[in-house]
Amino acid sequence: MIIDNVRLYQPGGQENPEETYAVEFDGHYIHAIYPSPYQGNEPTIDGENRVLAPGFTDSHMHLLRYGLLVKELDLREARSFQEMKEMIENHYETLEEGQWIFGKGFNDDLFEDRDEPLTAVDLNDIQVDAYIYLIHEDGHECVISERAMELLAEEKEFERIPEAFKERDTSGNMNGRFKDTAVHFINHRFWGRDKEEAKEALLSAFPHLCSHGITGVHTDDRSFIGSFARLYEAYTELEKEGNLPIDVQLHHYSFHMDDIVTFIENETMRTGDGTERVTVGSIKIFLDGTQRLHTASMRNPYPDDPSKSGPLIYRQEEINDMVLYAARNQMQVAMHAIGDRAVEQAVEALEQEGAATHDLRHRIIHAQTLAPDLIERIAASGAYIETQPSFLLGEWDKKDKWTPEELLPYADAYKSMKEAGIPITLSSDLPIGSLNPMVTIGTAVTRQDLDNRPEEGWMPQEKLSVDESFHGMTIAPQYLEFKEYRKGKVAPGYQADFVLLDQHPLEVNPEDLKHIKVLETWQKGHQTYST
């Protein structure tokens, strides 16, 4: 098949933006690129002078969780406790004793009829004897009912979760409110869907991804299905049924060393193994929490609460052992580290000789607060950094509350990392960040929110170029898959993953990048979206 009369754009590409081309693809791969108009005998599709660019790979998201948001009870629009209760009552036909009630996306900071966060006691107003689990909009907090807390009390493993992630009342009793790693534990224990439920949720999510030009994802889904084996089976069944329009890497979220050992002993596959579309990704480990909750681990106190600097979840020796064990068993590691103390812990583990960081291409997720010493050490270690520029949309004006003034220039320091030789990807952390890659790219280029604030961009010295930003969502993720010679470019021999855009990224004002539209998406030579 040949798409004729298209302009080409790709980061670092030599294509003349004023010229048109014809792209021939045979099966799943691009076969050749010709000047336009095409002079051969093969049938062609008129590209109508639109811009053909590589498809986007989102290297950090929670796809199953997003699909469940689309499919199940979504509380993101609730602006009061009363409104949330009504949404729950309308969603469930009955509210009975012993019933499980799940809801996602609430934000009680916005509730007009409450000044205090919801706790287990408050959920009695919904149903006294129900098992209720409500997860916060950003995924880092949850509140469960008193009945659900009775189940949690039976979980001996929960005692291993740091106290900083368990809220307590004035009497010292847990109040039903939990943070970060505790939330992931509760997801894993209480909210495991069966395979068919997971497939339905994923099917509801795929059209949204394809409409934004996404052709591949790396996703951490285990907490929402309970079992990596069941998760892998759900995705591969969708593939066999012809219902998987993207390539997927599946991470294995691990709570402790025992979890990693169990995975290694029970699964024969390692990073990169799998089917044509579904492969094993990384061992995922959380080292700290999030800045909003003061649970991201910082080397200095939080400016807005000097009594807190955020906990580390593991001792350094524990993380060192986890990384070494994973590396010895040919597993890539991805570590969530937002605060600079957590990043330092990750780097120390990756600097170990046996970690094989250069060979396995381990990654640090977020790294939102850095410093010159950490940038230098990350660069030397060979680690990749996964960034989420769309977080800046809602956080740029809060950074000074979380980060000491002298370190603000090293917060979300994309340009500094690039100049130091650190390979970075751009990603969404869906459903927390923006699904739209053009919003992600536009934010990395301007460091402004959707209202173009601040005027010059926040910490403008850290802006990326358009090419650098596209590189982070097209080429860079393929290195993490060890497929940089097969995916991420519009070139002969590369996978036929591409999009047609309504404007050329180098021809619009930076603040208009976010408005570029995906008109068509093609994955492995098949059209998965068209306006």
matplotlib code that plots the C-alpha trace (Angstrom):
import matplotlib.pyplot as plt

x = [0.0, 1.2, 0.1, 1.0, 1.1, 2.2, 4.7, 7.0, 8.1, 10.1, 12.7, 16.1, 14.7, 16.2, 12.9, 12.2, 8.9, 8.0, 8.2, 5.7, 6.5, 4.9, 5.3, 5.0, 4.4, 4.1, 2.5, 3.6, 6.7, 7.6, 9.1, 10.2, 9.8, 9.5, 9.2, 5.6, 3.8, 4.4, 5.4, 4.8, 2.0, 0.8, -2.6, -2.3, -4.1, -4.1, -2.6, -4.1, -0.8, -1.2, 1.8, 2.9, 4.8, 5.8, 3.1, 3.4, 4.6, 3.5, 6.2, 4.4, 0.7, -1.9, -4.0, -6.3, -7.0, -7.9, -10.2, -11.9, -12.5, -14.2, -16.2, -17.0, -18.1, -16.3, -16.5, -14.3, -17.2, -18.5, -18.2, -19.7, -20.1, -23.8, -23.3, -20.9, -23.4, -26.1, -23.7, -23.1, -26.8, -27.6, -24.8, -25.8, -29.4, -29.3, -27.0, -27.0, -25.1, -22.0, -21.9, -18.7, -18.9, -16.1, -15.6, -12.7, -11.6, -13.1, -11.4, -12.7, -10.4, -13.1, -16.1, -18.2, -20.0, -16.9, -13.8, -12.2, -11.1, -13.4, -12.7, -14.2, -16.8, -18.2, -18.7, -21.3, -23.7, -23.5, -24.1, -23.0, -22.2, -20.9, -17.3, -16.6, -13.4, -13.0, -9.8, -8.7, -8.4, -4.6, -4.5, -2.3, -5.0, -8.0, -10.7, -12.3, -15.2, -15.1, -16.3, -13.4, -11.0, -12.0, -10.7, -7.5, -6.9, -6.6, -3.8, -0.5, 1.4, -0.1, 2.1, 5.1, 3.6, 5.3, 3.2, 3.6, 1.1, -1.6, -3.6, -4.6, -7.1, -6.3, -6.6, -4.0, -6.4, -6.4, -9.2, -9.7, -7.6, -4.5, -1.7, 0.6, 2.0, -0.8, -3.3, -1.5, -1.6, -5.3, -5.9, -4.0, -5.8, -9.3, -9.8, -8.7, -10.9, -11.3, -9.9, -13.2, -13.7, -10.2, -10.7, -13.9, -12.2, -9.3, -11.6, -13.3, -9.9, -8.4, -10.5, -9.3, -5.7, -6.0, -7.7, -4.6, -2.2, -0.9, 0.5, 2.3, 2.3, 4.3, 1.8, 1.6, -1.7, -1.1, -2.6, -6.0, -6.2, -4.1, -2.1, 0.5, -0.4, -4.1, -3.1, -0.9, -3.6, -6.2, -3.9, -2.8, -6.4, -7.4, -4.4, -5.5, -9.1, -7.8, -8.8, -5.4, -4.6, -1.4, 1.9, 2.0, 4.8, 3.5, 5.3, 5.2, 4.6, 6.4, 5.9, 9.1, 11.8, 9.5, 7.2, 10.1, 11.3, 7.9, 7.6, 11.0, 10.3, 6.8, 7.3, 9.7, 9.5, 11.9, 12.0, 11.2, 9.8, 6.2, 4.1, 4.2, 2.2, 2.5, 5.8, 7.1, 8.4, 10.1, 10.0, 8.2, 9.2, 7.9, 10.6, 8.5, 5.1, 4.0, 4.7, 1.1, 0.8, 4.3, 5.2, 7.8, 11.1, 13.1, 16.7, 15.4, 12.1, 9.0, 8.9, 5.2, 5.6, 9.2, 8.2, 8.1, 10.6, 8.8, 9.6, 11.6, 9.7, 12.8, 16.2, 19.1, 20.2, 16.8, 16.7, 20.2, 19.3, 16.1, 17.9, 20.7, 18.3, 16.2, 19.4, 20.8, 17.6, 17.6, 14.8, 14.7, 13.8, 11.6, 11.7, 9.2, 11.2, 9.8, 11.8, 15.6, 16.2, 14.4, 16.2, 19.5, 18.5, 17.6, 20.9, 22.9, 21.2, 21.8, 25.4, 26.2, 28.4, 26.0, 23.0, 23.9, 22.2, 23.7, 22.9, 19.4, 18.4, 16.9, 14.6, 13.7, 10.1, 9.4, 12.6, 10.8, 13.3, 17.0, 20.2, 23.6, 25.1, 22.1, 22.1, 25.8, 25.3, 22.3, 24.2, 27.1, 24.8, 23.2, 19.6, 16.7, 14.3, 10.6, 9.1, 5.5, 5.4, 1.6, 2.0, 3.3, -0.2, -1.5, 1.7, 4.0, 2.5, 2.8, 6.4, 7.8, 5.6, 7.3, 10.8, 13.5, 14.1, 17.6, 16.4, 13.5, 15.8, 16.3, 12.6, 11.4, 14.8, 14.2, 16.8, 19.5, 19.0, 19.2, 22.4, 23.9, 23.4, 20.5, 18.0, 14.5, 11.0, 7.9, 4.8, 1.4, 1.0, -2.6, -5.1, -3.3, -1.7, -3.0, -3.7, -3.1, 0.6, 0.4, -0.5, 2.5, 4.8, 3.5, 4.0, 7.6, 8.3, 6.6, 6.4, 3.1, -0.4, -3.4, -4.0, -0.4, 0.8, 3.3, 4.1, 7.6, 7.1, 8.0, 11.8, 12.1, 15.7, 14.4, 12.2, 12.8, 12.8, 10.1, 12.4, 13.6, 10.0, 8.9, 11.9, 10.7, 7.4, 8.6, 12.2, 13.3, 10.7, 11.9, 15.3, 13.5, 11.9, 15.3, 13.5, 15.2, 16.1, 12.5, 10.2, 9.8, 10.8, 9.3, 12.0, 12.4, 12.5, 10.7, 7.3, 4.4, 3.2, 2.4, -0.1, -1.4, -1.5, -3.4, -0.3, 3.4, 4.9, 7.8, 5.4, 3.1, 3.8, 5.0, 1.8, -0.3, 1.4, -1.2, -3.9, -2.4, -4.9, -4.4, -6.5, -5.5, -3.6, -2.0, -0.4, 1.5, 0.1, -3.6, -5.7, -6.9, -8.4, -9.7, -11.7]
y = [0.0, 3.5, 6.8, 9.5, 13.3, 13.6, 15.9, 14.1, 15.1, 13.2, 14.4, 14.7, 13.9, 15.2, 15.5, 18.9, 20.1, 21.9, 18.7, 15.8, 12.1, 8.7, 6.1, 2.5, -0.1, -3.9, -5.8, -4.5, -2.6, 0.4, -0.7, 2.5, 6.3, 8.0, 11.5, 12.5, 12.0, 8.3, 7.0, 3.3, 0.9, 0.2, 1.7, 4.7, 6.6, 10.4, 11.9, 15.3, 17.1, 16.3, 15.7, 12.1, 11.5, 8.5, 7.1, 7.9, 5.5, 6.5, 5.0, 5.4, 4.9, 2.8, 1.6, -0.8, 1.8, 4.3, 1.7, 1.1, 4.8, 4.9, 1.8, 2.0, 4.6, 7.9, 10.4, 13.1, 15.5, 15.4, 18.8, 17.9, 14.9, 15.0, 14.9, 12.0, 10.0, 10.6, 9.5, 6.2, 5.7, 6.2, 3.8, 0.9, -0.4, -1.2, -0.4, -3.5, -5.0, -6.9, -5.2, -4.0, -0.4, 0.9, 4.5, 6.3, 9.9, 11.7, 14.9, 16.0, 19.1, 20.5, 19.5, 22.6, 21.0, 19.7, 21.3, 18.0, 15.0, 12.0, 9.2, 5.7, 7.1, 9.4, 6.5, 5.2, 7.7, 5.7, 2.2, 1.2, -2.4, -2.2, -2.7, 0.7, 1.6, 5.1, 6.1, 9.7, 11.5, 11.3, 7.7, 8.4, 8.4, 6.3, 6.0, 2.8, 2.0, 0.5, -2.8, -2.9, -2.0, -5.2, -7.1, -5.0, -5.9, -9.6, -8.8, -9.4, -8.1, -4.7, -4.3, -4.0, -0.8, 2.3, 4.2, 7.4, 6.0, 5.2, 8.1, 7.8, 9.7, 11.5, 8.2, 6.6, 4.4, 4.1, 6.3, 4.7, 7.1, 5.7, 7.0, 5.9, 2.3, 1.6, 2.4, 0.1, -2.7, -2.2, -2.2, -5.5, -7.2, -5.8, -4.8, -7.7, -8.0, -11.2, -11.5, -10.7, -7.6, -6.5, -7.1, -5.1, -2.2, -2.3, -2.4, 0.8, 2.5, 1.7, 4.1, 7.0, 6.1, 5.6, 8.9, 10.6, 8.8, 6.3, 3.1, 1.7, 1.9, 0.7, 0.1, -0.8, -2.6, -5.4, -3.6, -3.5, -7.2, -8.9, -11.3, -10.7, -14.0, -13.0, -9.6, -11.1, -13.5, -10.7, -8.7, -11.7, -12.9, -9.5, -9.8, -13.3, -11.9, -9.1, -6.5, -5.1, -2.0, -1.1, -2.6, -3.2, -3.7, -4.9, -4.0, -6.2, -4.0, -5.5, -4.6, -6.3, -8.8, -11.8, -10.5, -10.3, -13.8, -15.2, -13.6, -14.8, -18.3, -18.6, -16.8, -18.0, -14.8, -11.9, -8.3, -8.2, -11.7, -12.2, -12.2, -10.0, -7.2, -8.0, -8.2, -8.2, -4.8, -4.0, -4.9, -1.8, -0.5, 2.5, 4.3, 7.2, 8.9, 12.2, 15.9, 16.9, 14.6, 15.4, 11.7, 12.2, 11.7, 14.9, 15.7, 18.9, 19.7, 20.8, 24.7, 24.7, 22.2, 22.0, 19.2, 16.8, 15.6, 12.5, 8.8, 6.3, 3.0, 0.8, 0.8, 1.2, -2.4, -3.6, -1.7, -2.7, -6.3, -6.0, -4.3, -6.9, -9.8, -8.5, -7.8, -11.2, -12.6, -10.4, -8.1, -4.4, -2.3, 0.9, 2.8, 5.5, 8.3, 11.8, 13.4, 14.0, 11.7, 8.9, 9.6, 9.4, 6.0, 4.8, 6.0, 4.3, 1.0, 1.5, 2.4, -1.1, -3.1, -6.0, -3.8, -3.8, -0.5, 0.3, -3.2, -3.5, 0.2, 0.5, 3.5, 6.1, 7.3, 11.0, 12.3, 15.6, 17.1, 16.9, 18.7, 19.0, 16.0, 13.8, 14.9, 14.0, 10.6, 9.7, 10.5, 8.3, 5.4, 5.0, 5.1, 6.4, 9.0, 8.9, 12.4, 13.6, 17.2, 17.5, 17.4, 21.0, 22.1, 21.9, 22.0, 24.8, 27.4, 25.0, 23.9, 26.5, 24.9, 21.6, 22.4, 24.6, 27.8, 26.8, 23.6, 25.0, 25.4, 21.6, 20.7, 18.9, 19.7, 18.3, 20.4, 19.9, 16.1, 16.2, 18.3, 16.0, 13.0, 11.5, 9.7, 10.8, 9.8, 11.9, 10.1, 10.7, 8.6, 8.2, 8.7, 11.3, 13.3, 14.2, 11.4, 13.7, 13.5, 16.9, 18.4, 16.6, 17.7, 21.3, 21.5, 20.3, 23.0, 25.9, 24.9, 26.7, 25.6, 25.4, 29.1, 29.9, 30.8, 31.9, 34.2, 33.0, 29.5, 28.1, 27.8, 28.5, 27.4, 23.8, 24.0, 21.3, 21.9, 20.4, 17.8, 16.8, 16.5, 14.4, 12.2, 11.5, 10.1, 8.3, 7.1, 7.2, 4.6, 2.1, 1.9, 0.8, -2.0, -2.8, -2.1, 1.1, -0.3, -1.5, 1.1, 4.9, 6.2, 6.7, 4.8, 1.6, -1.5, 0.2, -0.8, 1.0, 3.0, 6.5, 9.4, 12.0, 15.5, 18.6, 20.9, 20.6, 20.8, 23.1, 25.5, 26.5, 28.8, 26.8, 27.6, 26.1, 22.7, 21.4, 22.2, 20.0, 17.3, 13.7, 13.0, 9.3, 6.7, 3.6, 0.8, -2.0, -1.0, -1.0, 2.1, 2.3, 5.7, 8.2, 11.5]
z = [0.0, -0.8, 0.8, -1.7, -1.4, 2.2, 3.9, 6.3, 9.8, 12.3, 14.9, 13.3, 9.9, 6.7, 4.9, 3.3, 4.9, 1.6, -0.4, -0.7, -0.5, -1.1, 1.7, 0.7, 3.4, 2.9, 5.7, 9.0, 7.8, 5.7, 2.4, 0.7, 0.5, -2.9, -4.2, -4.8, -7.1, -7.1, -10.5, -10.1, -10.8, -7.2, -6.1, -3.9, -1.2, -1.5, 1.7, 0.8, 1.6, 5.3, 7.6, 8.1, 11.4, 13.5, 15.8, 19.5, 22.2, 25.7, 28.0, 31.3, 31.9, 33.7, 30.8, 32.6, 35.3, 32.6, 30.9, 34.2, 34.6, 31.2, 31.9, 35.7, 38.2, 37.5, 40.3, 38.8, 38.2, 41.8, 43.5, 46.9, 49.1, 48.5, 44.7, 45.0, 47.1, 44.5, 41.7, 43.7, 44.3, 40.6, 39.5, 41.8, 41.6, 45.3, 48.3, 50.5, 53.4, 52.3, 48.9, 47.2, 46.1, 43.9, 42.7, 41.0, 40.6, 43.5, 44.8, 48.2, 48.1, 45.7, 47.8, 48.6, 51.5, 53.4, 54.9, 56.0, 53.9, 53.8, 56.2, 56.8, 59.3, 56.5, 54.2, 56.6, 55.1, 51.9, 53.4, 56.9, 56.2, 52.6, 51.5, 50.0, 48.2, 46.6, 44.9, 44.6, 41.2, 41.1, 42.2, 45.2, 47.8, 48.7, 51.4, 52.4, 54.7, 58.2, 56.8, 54.3, 57.1, 58.8, 55.8, 55.8, 59.4, 58.4, 55.9, 57.7, 54.7, 55.2, 58.3, 56.0, 54.4, 56.0, 58.5, 56.6, 54.1, 56.7, 58.2, 61.8, 64.0, 67.3, 69.1, 66.9, 65.0, 61.2, 59.8, 56.5, 54.5, 52.8, 50.5, 47.8, 48.4, 50.8, 47.9, 45.6, 48.2, 48.6, 44.9, 44.6, 47.4, 47.0, 43.4, 41.3, 38.2, 36.3, 32.8, 31.0, 33.1, 32.2, 28.5, 28.5, 30.2, 27.8, 24.8, 26.1, 26.3, 22.9, 20.8, 22.9, 22.5, 18.8, 18.3, 19.7, 17.5, 20.2, 18.6, 21.7, 25.4, 28.5, 31.2, 34.9, 35.4, 37.8, 40.9, 39.1, 38.2, 40.9, 38.8, 36.1, 34.5, 34.3, 32.9, 30.3, 29.3, 28.9, 26.6, 24.5, 24.1, 22.7, 20.4, 19.2, 18.7, 16.5, 19.0, 20.1, 18.0, 19.9, 21.0, 24.8, 27.3, 30.7, 33.9, 37.0, 40.1, 43.0, 46.7, 48.0, 47.2, 47.8, 45.1, 42.6, 43.5, 43.0, 39.6, 38.5, 39.7, 38.2, 34.9, 32.2, 30.2, 30.8, 29.6, 25.9, 25.7, 24.6, 21.5, 18.4, 20.2, 24.0, 25.7, 29.3, 30.5, 33.8, 37.4, 38.8, 42.3, 44.2, 46.2, 47.5, 47.1, 45.7, 46.4, 46.9, 49.9, 51.1, 50.7, 47.9, 49.7, 49.7, 50.9, 52.3, 54.2, 52.3, 52.3, 53.1, 55.9, 57.3, 59.6, 56.6, 54.1, 52.9, 53.7, 51.8, 51.4, 51.5, 53.1, 50.6, 51.1, 50.1, 46.9, 46.0, 46.4, 44.4, 41.5, 41.5, 41.7, 38.8, 36.7, 37.3, 35.9, 32.9, 34.1, 33.5, 36.5, 36.6, 39.8, 40.8, 42.4, 42.6, 45.4, 45.2, 48.1, 46.3, 43.1, 44.9, 46.3, 42.8, 41.4, 44.1, 43.3, 39.5, 40.0, 41.3, 38.9, 38.8, 38.0, 34.3, 33.9, 30.5, 29.1, 30.6, 30.2, 33.6, 34.1, 36.8, 36.6, 37.2, 38.8, 39.4, 41.8, 41.0, 41.7, 39.8, 41.6, 40.7, 37.1, 36.8, 38.5, 36.4, 33.2, 34.3, 35.3, 31.9, 33.3, 31.3, 32.8, 32.1, 32.3, 32.4, 31.1, 31.4, 35.2, 34.8, 33.7, 37.2, 39.2, 38.0, 40.4, 43.4, 42.9, 45.4, 48.1, 47.6, 46.5, 48.2, 46.2, 45.3, 43.7, 41.7, 38.6, 38.8, 39.0, 35.9, 34.4, 30.9, 29.1, 31.7, 31.5, 27.7, 27.7, 30.3, 27.9, 29.9, 27.6, 28.5, 27.3, 27.5, 28.8, 30.4, 33.5, 32.3, 33.8, 35.9, 33.0, 29.6, 27.2, 24.2, 23.1, 21.5, 24.9, 26.4, 23.6, 23.7, 27.4, 27.2, 24.5, 26.3, 30.0, 30.1, 31.1, 28.8, 29.3, 28.2, 31.8, 32.9, 30.0, 29.3, 30.6, 34.1, 34.4, 30.7, 30.5, 30.8, 27.6, 25.0, 21.3, 19.1, 17.8, 21.3, 22.5, 19.6, 20.1, 23.6, 22.4, 19.2, 19.2, 22.8, 24.1, 21.5, 23.2, 26.3, 24.3, 22.6, 19.2, 18.2, 14.8, 14.1, 15.5, 16.0, 12.6, 9.2, 7.2, 5.2, 7.5, 10.4, 11.6, 9.8, 12.8, 11.8, 12.1, 9.7, 11.3, 10.2, 10.7, 10.5, 14.1, 12.9, 11.2, 14.1, 17.1, 20.1, 22.1, 19.3, 19.3, 21.7, 19.1, 16.3, 15.5, 14.6, 11.5, 11.0, 13.0, 11.4, 13.4, 11.8, 8.4, 9.5, 10.0, 13.6, 13.6, 11.1, 11.5]

ax = plt.figure().add_subplot(projection="3d")
ax.plot(x, y, z, "-o")
ax.set_aspect("equal")
plt.show()
